[in-house]
């Protein structure tokens, strides 16, 4: 299935717009990744533990968008928009990825 941030798909014609396909994925961090991220924050550099969590969360959101679009009978998703957020309170933190796109039928 084609999933794109663009409103059209080059070389293909959109026959009909089926509806929105969306996903919200929330993943908690853990004590070890928080600890290593705090060290990285002090010393500088990239936090591979957080990067890996974000990558997995992003991938899961895209998979959910695709699954929902297929259930709707779509051939593609256009206009994909993805937002990354952090939900935190007291000593707990979670990552959230929200994704939405338009499920379409192609000619």
C-alpha positions as CSV (number, residue, x, y, z in Angstrom):
1,X,0.0,0.0,0.0
2,X,1.3,3.5,-0.9
3,X,1.4,5.8,2.1
4,X,2.5,9.3,1.4
5,X,2.6,12.8,2.9
6,X,1.7,14.3,-0.4
7,X,-1.9,15.0,-1.5
8,X,-1.5,13.0,-4.7
9,X,0.3,10.0,-6.0
10,X,2.4,10.6,-9.1
11,X,1.2,8.6,-12.1
12,X,-2.0,7.5,-10.3
13,X,-5.4,9.0,-10.2
14,X,-7.5,9.1,-7.0
15,X,-10.9,7.6,-7.8
16,X,-12.5,8.3,-4.4
17,X,-11.8,9.5,-0.9
18,X,-12.9,6.9,1.6
19,X,-12.2,8.6,4.9
20,X,-9.6,9.3,7.6
21,X,-7.3,6.7,8.8
22,X,-5.7,7.5,12.2
23,X,-3.5,6.0,14.9
24,X,-2.3,7.0,18.3
25,X,0.5,5.0,19.8
26,X,1.7,5.6,23.3
27,X,4.8,3.9,24.7
28,X,6.2,4.2,28.2
29,X,9.9,4.8,28.8
30,X,11.6,2.8,31.5
31,X,14.1,3.5,34.3
32,X,17.1,2.3,32.3
33,X,16.4,4.3,29.2
34,X,15.7,7.4,31.3
35,X,19.0,6.9,33.2
36,X,21.0,6.6,30.0
37,X,19.2,9.5,28.4
38,X,19.9,11.7,31.4
39,X,23.7,10.9,31.0
40,X,23.5,11.7,27.3
41,X,21.7,14.9,28.1
42,X,24.5,16.0,30.4
43,X,27.4,14.8,28.2
44,X,25.8,15.6,24.8
45,X,25.1,13.3,21.9
46,X,22.3,11.1,20.8
47,X,20.1,8.9,23.0
48,X,19.9,5.6,21.2
49,X,17.5,4.2,23.8
50,X,15.0,6.9,23.1
51,X,15.7,6.9,19.4
52,X,14.9,3.2,19.2
53,X,11.6,3.7,21.1
54,X,10.6,6.6,18.8
55,X,11.5,4.5,15.7
56,X,9.4,1.6,17.0
57,X,6.5,3.8,17.9
58,X,6.6,5.5,14.5
59,X,6.6,2.2,12.7
60,X,3.7,0.9,14.8
61,X,1.6,4.0,13.9
62,X,2.3,3.6,10.2
63,X,1.3,-0.1,10.4
64,X,-1.9,0.8,12.2
65,X,-2.7,3.5,9.5
66,X,-2.2,0.9,6.8
67,X,-4.3,-1.8,8.6
68,X,-7.2,0.6,9.1
69,X,-7.0,1.9,5.6
70,X,-7.1,-1.7,4.2
71,X,-10.1,-2.5,6.3
72,X,-11.8,0.5,4.8
73,X,-11.1,-0.9,1.3
74,X,-8.4,1.7,0.4
75,X,-5.5,1.3,-2.0
76,X,-3.5,4.1,-0.5
77,X,-3.2,6.8,2.1
78,X,-2.4,10.4,1.1
79,X,-1.8,13.5,3.2
80,X,-0.2,11.6,6.0
81,X,0.6,13.8,9.0
82,X,2.6,12.6,12.0
83,X,3.1,14.3,15.4
84,X,5.5,13.2,18.1
85,X,4.7,14.2,21.7
86,X,5.9,13.4,25.2
87,X,3.4,12.8,28.0
88,X,4.9,13.3,31.4
89,X,3.9,13.6,34.9
90,X,6.0,13.6,38.1
91,X,8.7,11.0,37.5
92,X,7.0,9.1,34.5
93,X,7.4,9.8,30.8
94,X,5.8,8.3,27.8
95,X,6.1,8.9,24.0
96,X,3.1,9.4,21.8
97,X,2.9,9.3,18.1
98,X,-0.3,10.5,16.5
99,X,-0.8,9.9,12.8
100,X,-3.6,10.7,10.4
101,X,-4.1,10.4,6.6
102,X,-6.8,10.1,4.0
103,X,-7.6,6.6,2.8
104,X,-8.3,6.6,-0.9
105,X,-9.3,4.3,-3.7
106,X,-7.0,4.5,-6.8
107,X,-8.1,4.1,-10.4
